Amino acid sequence: MKYPSQIFLIILGILTFTWQTIPLQAQDKLAQTGFQFLSVGQDARAVAMGEAYTTVEGNSSGLFYNPASLSRLETTIEVTANYFEWIADINYTSFSVGFRPRNGQFGVIGLSVMNVDYGTLQGTMVWANHQGFIDTEEFNPHAIAIGVGYSKYLTNKFAVGGQVKYVAQSLGRSVIPDEGVKDNIASTMAFDFGTIYRTGFKSFTFGMMVRNFSQEIKFEKESFQLPLTFNIGFSANLFDFILTDAKEQTLLLSVNAVHPRSYPEYINVGMEYEYKRFLALRCGYISNHDEYGMTYGFGVKALHFGVDYAFTPFGVFNQVHRFSVRFHY
């Protein structure tokens, strides 16, 4: 079939044009997007590879990176749970589920959930005293994103996928003199879309993704945009090119070019060495970031379970440790 390839080229052209034109429009909006919790990497395997994950296929965590990658799920169901403590004692918990009915004949359905706990903060209110404020109640800011995705290979080479998600953030309540109490809650619907194209040249794979596309939202008066991100990337098993008989080992190289709405462009590079589909060693690099760049990690799989770990040195913020647990059947 020629049509999927033609569609892929059209999408590539559109995204390439967008990549070139958006920076001119976005320079005045640097660091002006909200809901930045959506930009934080969730999966330990992906983070250990520098989040160069646009074309890495086969598990449900692809919903957080490129929903098209869900289409190559090898089992009927796969569940992944992620947990880590981000900077400033912010806790992230997320999980994803991929379901492939009838051996993928009708594609793969996915569900993703992300929850962010910002801890307990002390509320204050402007007051006419020597301090200029008084304490009010303690509050617990939090955020959530719930998504439903679908992915399918239209041919044995070309896959498409999308996800629609509800995202919301609560920043507690404001006590306004003479006006009362106001709940600071904002929410909207966002969309992710991606493609993957297996070129047929050994294991070389190309893909692209658009994440967090939505309308502007606001808490009060000033509206803001979600952290819209464009990714283009490729990946390949290097052993296909240098060790033709390495059947029990893989050395995956993955590279992404990333264009966020509110940050200068950067490059993600990741590598993963896997032995007998049991032990994996990983490292990655994210360019153009001041406080972190290198990432490291490993993973082990046995029977129907897998565990992944990622370590991110974070400059003045010390380190971030991520953990992921997988189950498939």
Secondary structure by P-SEA (a helix, b strand, c coil): caaaaaaaaaaaaaaaaaaacccccccccccccccccccccccaaaaaacccccccccccccccccccccccccccbbbbbbbbbccccbbbbbbbbbbbcccccccccbbbbbbbbccbbbbbbbccccccccccbbbbbbccccccccccccccccccbbbbbbbbcccccccccccccccccccbbbbbbbbbbccccccccccccccccccccccccbbbbcbbbbbbbcccccccccccccccccbbbbbbbbbbcccccbbbbbbbbbccccccccccccccccccccccccccccccbbbbbbbbbcccccbbbbbbbbbcc
